């Protein structure tokens, strides 16, 4: 008997040691539960090469855990997310958690040389952040050079436990991530373009969840199929992870209800077709037909293209098919007809405008739209293309023998070799960046009329500095230099309210009277209309260095980017904590 009791006490002791060791391993998760009502979710991202075949073309691509697209991150509002990234490839790597506010966790934001130096071969970095006040769909992607062409995946943010959606509860939720497939190596493509000054080669296909679909050669087997039952409601979490193209999306003979964009609820509205720019996400409800239809349906996406440059004008498709019971399968030996949706014309700016104008914040007691009503700082930025002179003894293939460039207020941003956030935090900005980014264009012209003869841009690493809690209004104006074009502008570290937009040149006397300050849509990426302007407002309540750039990767490579520095506030919870000990070094 004695032996038995001692062994049982040994077992219970062992259990206690195990429990204590678990507590010591994850003290932050216990703490997080107490503080946020959330838990800590741990993920491992092993960056490694993987052979992938699309369009009968096999190539070795950079992946997370060998998956393409990469793994899904799932969290609830209030949860802490800890992702250990280990770099096993030759490329430098960073990961950006696109649209996550990163409140006081700027060290985890991810853009290379802005908030961190890249993770070098053989190195590890742990991204650690908490999701505050967001629910819906976001995504993660590489944020260095063009590696996000294969390094991307969904972020699904569920409401807090026992908090319902403000729309009918779906029977199932399905992430759909649009991408671009290049047969060639995307790093070689952009390096060659930057060398020659020409526009880069375009993609060979668009993809649904990594699959090109049946409209491309050799891709019938590489088709995403969404199997549905009649009379059900599906929440489609749409993400545009394409490098360089805004996309129209539609499902044949079905209507979609838009309920959320960029992880913020919107007033629901129905549409047959939607527009989604790179960097944007849109949650839609798909209500299936009440009875089994005698057809299958194509879901299709193709570009909305406004610029003068070449683009991939192909269409990617997936299949929506209704489950047939075995009895009906036998009686339906015949192949069902496949119905195709009608998508807008490639340059249908009228559709694009009508669609974006329908987006409105819920703006109710539970989900208020806290639009800054009074403004401390007004900014007016021109965004568009330009050129750089061709180096001596070289032939360049850009406009009139120059090199393509892009700029904000005619400043083409040069990435530093030290991360801006480190330089700012340790007060070592000398030689890294200057704080004289122009708040207005230095050279005024008819921005959407006949462009000036001189298309050359200046370059530098210039930032805007904002005191904590500055209320900002920013008007972004497209220019017709080398062709008017829609630019999806993404701001890191903040959501902003889209208070106004229009065509032609912004008129500071007349246009503000038409601003929507009641229920404007809140997002992290907005399209500056082709040949027009957009006005946004945000509260600079997040200390750190925050990148803002065009989410067309080619324009970012050409310099259509800048950075905001938001200073610490006076109170402890308004200051940026010091960097983690494993922050990569340049």
URURJO-V452520 format. One record per backbone hydrogen bond with DSSP energy under -1.0 kcal/mol. CO is the residue of the C=O (numbers start at 0). NH is the residue of the N-H. E is the energy in kcal/mol with one decimal. If there is no record, write none. Layout:
BEGIN
co: [CO;CO]
nh: [NH;NH]
e: [E;E]
END
This chain:
BEGIN
co: [0;1;2;3;4;5;6;7;8;9;10;11;12;13;14;15;16;17;18;19;20;21;25;26;27;28;29;30;31;31;32;38;40;42;44;45;46;47;49;51;53;56;58;60;62;63;72;74;75;78;79;80;81;82;83;84;85;86;92;93;95;95;96;97;101;104;105;110;110;110;112;113;115;118;119;122;124;126;128;130;135;137;138;139;140;142;143;145;146;146;149;150;151;152;153;154;155;156;157;159;171;173;175;176;177;178;180;180;184;185;186;187;188;189;190;191;192;195;196;204;206;207;210;211;212;215;220;221;223;225;227;231;232;232;233;234;235;236;237;238;239;242;245;246;247;248;249;250;255;256;257;258;259;260;262;263;268;270;273;275;276;279;280;281;282;282;283;284;285;288;295;296;297;298;299;300;301;315;317;318;319;320;324;325;326;328;336;338;344;345;346;347;348;349;350;351;352;354;355;359;366;368;376;378;380;381;382;383;385;386;387;390;397;398;401;402;404;406;407;409;410;411;418;419;420;421;422;423;428;428;433;438;444;445;446;454;457;459;460;462;463;465;466;469;470;470;471;472;473;474;475;476;479;486;487;488;489;495;496;496;498;499;501;506;510;511;518;520;522;523;525;527;528;530;531;532;533;534;534;535;536;537;538;539;543;545;546;547;548;551;552;553;554;555;557;558;558;559;561;562;563;564;565;570;571;573;579]
nh: [4;5;6;7;8;9;10;11;12;13;14;15;16;17;18;19;20;21;22;23;24;25;29;30;31;32;33;34;35;37;36;79;81;83;85;64;87;62;60;58;56;53;51;49;47;66;155;157;78;130;40;128;42;126;44;124;46;121;118;142;97;140;99;138;104;107;108;113;114;115;419;420;112;92;122;86;84;82;80;77;156;154;97;152;95;111;146;148;149;150;151;141;69;139;72;137;74;135;76;162;234;236;238;208;240;206;203;204;188;189;190;191;192;193;194;195;196;396;403;180;178;210;207;316;215;218;222;212;318;320;322;287;170;171;285;173;283;175;281;177;278;552;303;275;301;273;299;253;270;284;268;265;282;263;134;260;257;255;248;246;279;239;261;237;258;259;235;256;233;230;338;319;251;317;249;315;247;300;298;225;296;227;328;329;330;331;295;297;347;304;348;351;352;353;354;355;356;357;358;266;363;370;472;474;476;408;478;406;404;456;402;393;400;401;397;387;385;383;410;457;407;459;422;423;424;425;427;426;431;432;462;379;446;448;479;386;411;413;433;436;564;566;469;539;375;376;537;378;535;380;533;382;482;527;550;525;548;522;498;536;515;534;532;510;513;514;360;497;495;490;488;486;531;503;477;501;475;498;499;473;496;471;540;468;565;563;491;561;489;555;556;557;559;558;405;412;560;549;547;463;545;465;543;573;574;568;582]
e: [-2.4;-2.4;-2.2;-2.5;-2.4;-2.0;-2.4;-2.7;-2.5;-2.7;-2.6;-2.4;-2.6;-2.4;-3.0;-3.0;-2.6;-2.4;-2.4;-2.6;-2.0;-2.3;-1.4;-2.6;-3.4;-2.1;-1.8;-2.9;-3.0;-1.1;-1.0;-2.7;-2.9;-2.8;-2.8;-3.2;-2.1;-2.6;-2.9;-2.4;-2.0;-2.2;-2.8;-2.1;-2.0;-2.4;-3.4;-3.0;-2.6;-2.6;-3.0;-2.2;-2.6;-2.9;-3.1;-2.2;-3.1;-3.2;-3.6;-1.4;-1.2;-2.2;-2.1;-1.1;-1.6;-2.5;-1.8;-1.9;-1.8;-1.1;-1.5;-2.7;-2.9;-2.0;-2.6;-2.7;-2.8;-2.8;-3.5;-3.0;-2.9;-2.9;-1.2;-2.0;-3.3;-2.3;-1.8;-1.8;-1.5;-1.8;-1.1;-2.0;-3.3;-2.7;-2.6;-2.8;-2.6;-1.9;-2.6;-2.0;-2.8;-2.5;-2.2;-2.4;-2.6;-2.4;-2.5;-1.4;-2.0;-2.3;-2.1;-2.3;-2.1;-2.6;-1.6;-2.7;-2.4;-2.8;-2.3;-3.2;-1.6;-2.1;-2.9;-1.2;-1.5;-1.2;-1.3;-2.2;-2.6;-2.3;-3.0;-2.8;-3.0;-1.1;-3.2;-2.9;-2.3;-3.0;-2.3;-3.3;-2.6;-2.7;-2.2;-2.6;-1.5;-2.3;-2.7;-1.7;-2.5;-2.7;-1.1;-2.0;-3.1;-1.4;-1.5;-2.5;-2.7;-2.9;-2.3;-2.6;-2.6;-2.2;-1.7;-2.5;-2.7;-1.2;-2.9;-2.0;-2.7;-1.8;-2.6;-3.4;-2.5;-2.7;-2.0;-2.6;-3.3;-2.5;-2.8;-3.2;-2.4;-2.6;-2.1;-1.9;-1.5;-1.1;-2.6;-3.0;-1.9;-2.9;-2.2;-2.0;-2.6;-2.3;-2.8;-2.3;-2.1;-1.2;-1.1;-2.5;-1.3;-2.0;-2.5;-2.6;-3.1;-2.6;-1.1;-2.4;-2.3;-1.8;-2.8;-1.1;-1.5;-1.5;-2.1;-2.5;-2.5;-1.7;-2.1;-2.5;-1.9;-1.8;-2.1;-2.8;-3.0;-2.7;-3.5;-1.3;-3.0;-1.9;-2.3;-2.7;-1.5;-1.6;-2.4;-2.2;-3.3;-1.6;-2.3;-1.7;-3.4;-2.7;-1.5;-3.0;-2.2;-2.0;-1.9;-2.6;-2.8;-3.0;-2.1;-3.0;-2.5;-3.0;-3.5;-2.4;-2.0;-2.5;-1.1;-1.9;-2.8;-3.4;-2.6;-2.5;-2.1;-1.6;-1.7;-2.6;-2.7;-2.2;-3.2;-1.7;-2.1;-3.0;-3.0;-2.1;-3.0;-1.4;-1.4;-2.7;-2.8;-2.9;-2.3;-3.2;-3.0;-2.8;-2.8;-2.5;-3.1;-1.8;-2.5;-1.4;-2.7;-1.3;-2.0;-2.0;-2.1;-2.2;-2.8;-1.9;-3.3;-3.4;-2.2;-2.1;-1.3;-2.7;-1.7]
END
